[in-house]
Each structure stands twice: as structure tokens, then as C-alpha cells.
Amino acid sequence: MVEIIDGLLTPLTYAFIQRGLLAALMVGVLCSVIGCYIVLRSMAFLGDAMAHAVLPGVAIAYLLGRNLTLGALAAALVVALGVGLFSRRGAIKEDTAIGVLFAAALSIGVVLISSIRTYAVDLSHILFGNVLGVSSLDLWLTAGLGAVILISILVFYRPFLVISFDPVLATTLRMRVGFFNNLLLVLLALTIVISMQTVGVGLVAAMLVTPAATAFLLVRRLPIMMALAGLIGGFSSLIGFFASYHLNVASGAAIVLTATLLFLLAFLFAPQRGLVWDLSRRDSA
Amino acid sequence: MEQLISVYGFNKRMNSSNVSAAGPQTLPNEPARLEIENVRVSYNGQLALDDLTFQVAHGAHLAVVGPNAAGKTTLFKALVGLVQLKTGQIQIHGQPLGHHQDCVAYVQQREEVDWRFPVTVQDVVMMGRFGRQGWLRRPSKADREVVANSLEQLGIADLASRPIGELSGGQQQRAFLARALAQEPHILLMDEPFTGVDFTTQEATLELLEHLQTQQVTAMVSTHDLTLASERFEQVLLLNKHMIAYGPPEEVFTAPNLSQAFGSQVLFLDGVAVVDQCCPPEDEIR
């Protein structure tokens, strides 16, 4: 038994693996906590679009010789604000606006990256993450931005709660609905950029949605849902990370699949909302 | 009751500034507190409200009656600043809209709320206090008392810690009324509070309105129910994009007025007007 645990933990003797695990844990918790708002506000599609917009952002920043992280952040925000602009006039619905911009951003990214031959290797790292390539600077950046995001969610808990549950009330209470909507989008963009290296832009939407959806099935109050989602996200990162090392598969995918497994368990067995609960109640009725 | 009266500090101010400390019975002599002037609202080029002008006296209770898509919801949304006016202006207590937004409570239609959201009844009612608290301050003892009183008054104190989604439709509506009460509004707007609710909730809503009238809170309530409007409200506004009639129910609910508002939906059987709500032509524009 001791040998098995030793064997499992062996990779932790390497510093780059320790860094990878820490980054994966932070991203797992962060995505899942902010993901509660994504799930409750039905913003999953927008999150996905913002994540894919990171691709052209990174490519343009690379071409201009600028910081890749800043390029990614700027691109995610441009898409978020663009969606707001396109749908605000009421001519088209929001999900249509997202669909248009999402595909456009991804295409620009692919065009740019395929034209930069030297950079093509790193495309898969952006799409699926490269958790073992996390530098200590990356780690500090993740920790710093992660703290900013979590503290913002805590401090602005009430306005975020009200604009999410009842924007009409928020307006009548003279809350600055537009400002807080945009702030939430900025926090979401930051989260996506941080997650880029760990789970990759192709899978970050899953980390934003899956653990939060699992928590939603299990509890009935927002603060508890956030705490539980963070726990589930962190746990998925931990399990997924070790699974990816020992099975030699992509870390982002392993983390997302772990989270998906937990979701399926909750979907089946959650008290009152689970499938099994439904069936057993039908039988006894 | 005493506790609730004491929290409406606004009334004391009103009484001291008014020449006559008149009760709600002498309303017509009071200065108008809610003024709607030449208000037009349009959606995608279609007029939803057409040149609406009327005043609601301070403390008056008004039923807003009209067919679907008559602009009842639009009127309420205009009153809380949720839709832009194409022309005209709205004044509350003599001030343009925006100065007094926190004194208007709006209870929207049940369908507009996501009932699966993970909040308890208590959480929902406490939201009514957020406008007064700022972002960071914890709820004060006074806030908690107002919330507890509001829950008590709507008869849902025992449901306080239940998730909002586990309540019946009527209980959910009462939770939202409790929240409106916790906002300590000067003006209360209720959009179709009697549609699809049980008798208990209907009576609780009417009782709340009566109680608020003693507090001189102005109320506007939209409803399909002509009988209820004529029996329980002293003033009725008949609306179909433009104002058709406004006044006491016996003057407003005449055959020509009702035909003008409801068109072919209204039938006259032995001198009694019956409105066919079974097949409304289209959904009300939101």
C-alpha cells in the first residue's frame, strides 16, 4: 500500500510538476467558483466564445512581439464587449451574436496561427493546455490574478447576486447594473486567460460549467454552491492531474473528464434532483 | 403593525411638509405625486404606449386594466426606468425619474423570474434592503427586523429558510411581495399579481394593499380581472396603448369604453361585460 502511494506521489519530487499541480489546483477552484455565475446566468456559450477568442489574441500578440497573456486578455474582452454591442440594439439575440463572433474569432486565430509556421507547434498547447510548462512566473501571475478574482467575487457578492437573480430589482435599487455586468465579464476574461495554460481554451468552458453544475444539483444556496463548486473543481484538478501523469494523457482533458464523472454521479444520485431519486419516488408513488 | 408604521419615516416628513395632514380619503385634494406626461414608448418602431398623460395622487390605489399587449408591463417598466421614453416625462414627487428610483418597488410577473436560482425566501426578501445598505455593510439589526416583519405580514415567516424554488406559486408571489414591503416603497407597482394564484395569496395581496393604503403608499396594480378591479380599487385606468378612461370604476367600465379597450374580446351578456381571456391575440410586449 505504502509503495503504491509512494509510486503515485513520485512525480511530486520534480519542481516543474509541483508547479503544474499548484496551477491546476488554483485554476480548478477559480473556474468553478466564478462558474456558478456562468451557470446561473446561462452564460456558458459566452464563456466558450471568450475562451476561443483568446486564440487570435495570442497570435496577434506573438506577431507584434507583445506579451501573450495581455493579448489573450484583450481579445477575450473585445469579444465580450462585441457581443454586448451586437445584441444591445435588439436587432439580433445574444446567442446569435455570440455564434457570429465566436466563429469569426476562432477563424482569425486559425488563419493567423497557420501563417506563422514557427509558432504552429504551440497551437495545441493553447487549445489543450500544457500544465507541465508552467514557469514560476506563470504560477505567481496565476496566484495574484486568482486572488484578485476571488476577492472581487467576495466583495461584490451582493451586486452580483442581485444582477444575476433579478436585474429588474437591481435597476430599481439604483445598482449600477451595466458596470457590474461588465466587471463580471472582465473577471471571466481574467479567469479564462489564467486557465489557458492549464486546461487550454478548448476545455476551459467545461471547467467553468461542469463543477458549478454539479454543485447546483447538490445544494440550494449560492454561497454554499460556490464553496462546493470550488471544492469539486479543486478535487477534479488533483485527480485529473495525477491521472494525466500516470496514464500519459493530456492534463486538461483528464481534469475535465474527472469533473464530468463527478457531474454524472450528482446527476444520477443527487437528493431530490437526481435521476435515481426521481425513479425511486415514482416507484413508491 | 406599530413597528411597520414606525419604519415609514417618509410619511412623517410628508405630513409635516403638507399643509393638511389629510388621510387617503381626501386624496383628490392632495397634490399629485406621480405624473405621467405625454409618454410614448416604442419597441422596434411599434408604439407600445401612445401619448399617455395622467396623474396618480399620493396614496391612491389604481388598477391598470387592459387586454394583452396593451402596454401595462411597459408602463410599469417605464415608471422604474427600465425602458426609455420616446417622448414625454415621468415625475415622482415633482422630481424627474431617477431621483426617486429607490422609493419605487416593482413586483414583476412570475414568469420573468428564474425560480431555480439557489436563494432562500429570506435571501430574496433581504435583497429589498440592499439599496439602503451599500455593497459591503452587513445587514443591520433594523434590516433583519424589517425582513422578519415583512415575512410575518405575508404569512410566510415559517418558510424563511426554504429555497425559493420549493414554494408554491402563491407562496413565491408572497415572497416577492414581502421583498417589495421590505423596500419600504412610496410607490408600489404590481404586474398581474392576481393571475394564476390561489385564493389565500389573492387575499394576502389585497390585505397588504389595504395596509399600505393606511401608510399612504401609492399603488398601481395591473389586472385582467374586471370584477376585482371594480370591487377592490377606487380608481381604474383603462389602457390599450393609449389611455381610454381613468377614474372610479363605475365611470370607467362602461360598454363603449370596454369595447374600445378589448375590441371583439368583450361580450355583453344581460348588461354584464365579460372579457374573453381564453384566446388572447398575442403576448404582451415585454
Interface residues (C-beta under 8 A of the other chain):
Chain A: L40 G90 V155 F156 R158 P159 L161 V162 S164 F165 D166 V168 L169 T171 T172 L173 R174 M175 F216 V219 R220 R221 L222 I224 M225
Chain B: Y43 N44 K77 V80 G81 L82 Q101 D102 V104 A105 Y106 Q108 E112 V113 D114 F117 P118 V119 T120 D123 V124 M127 G128 F130 G131 Q133 W135 L136 P163 G165 E166 R179 Q183
